[in-house]
Amino acid sequence: MTDKVIENNQVVIMGEVVGEFAFSHEIYGEGFYMVDVLVTRLSESADVIPLMVSERLLDVTKDYRGSKIMVTGQFRSYNRHEERKNKLVLSVFAREIEFIEEIGESSKTNQIFLDGYICKAPIYRKTPLGREIADLLLAVNRPYGKSDYIPCICWGRNARFASGFEVGTRCAVWGRIQSREYVKKITETEAERRVAYEVSVSKLEQLEDEL
């Protein structure tokens, strides 16, 4: 069962480690740590993607900054309670890490595939320049009754197609993970910079549920 479930959430990223490991949590005596990976885009810009790593996968006491790695895993979410509300925290959960010498210019450095269910009505809108956008929240099942909630953003034809999805629709998504900075207003005079993570969708398919 586990292998089948893992097929519905697949991530491969290639990038450079740009931070040190920070302790996240422990489960059954196994410690998990967070580290940031810089993943370049074709457009010269880059995404900084948080990576969750087990201490059994890598020596988390070492400083790997500047190392290039290829990571295979899943995009995971959990709810962190802060300021009287829950915040959705997203990261790539590493299953395999490989150190690499170079990242070729034509390498696919950031790929994700998800198979899940629409769990909130899609939000469809147009930019002032007329570009179509749709925001989706996809629930992707994990073993043992858990789910990951992954925000996805669609553009153009995909956005128009996704805008017709109802809650409960099963769909498959291909794309890349992106980080996006925004300013959150705290009070009338205070604001802080935050980073959101989402899947930028390049391909989208509606699926039939298996009976």
Buried (B, 14 or more C-beta within 10 A) or exposed (E): EEEEBBEBBBBBBBBBBBBBBEEBEEEEEEBBBBBBBBBBEEEEEBBBBBBBBBBEBBEBEEEBEEBBBBBBBBBBBBEEEEEEEEEBBBBBBBBEBEEEEEBEEEEEBBBBBBBBBBBEEBBBEEEEEEEBBBBBBBBBBBEEEEBBBBBBBBBEEBBEBBBEBEEEBBBBBBBBBBBEEEEEEEEEEEEEEEEBBBBBBBEBEEEEEEE
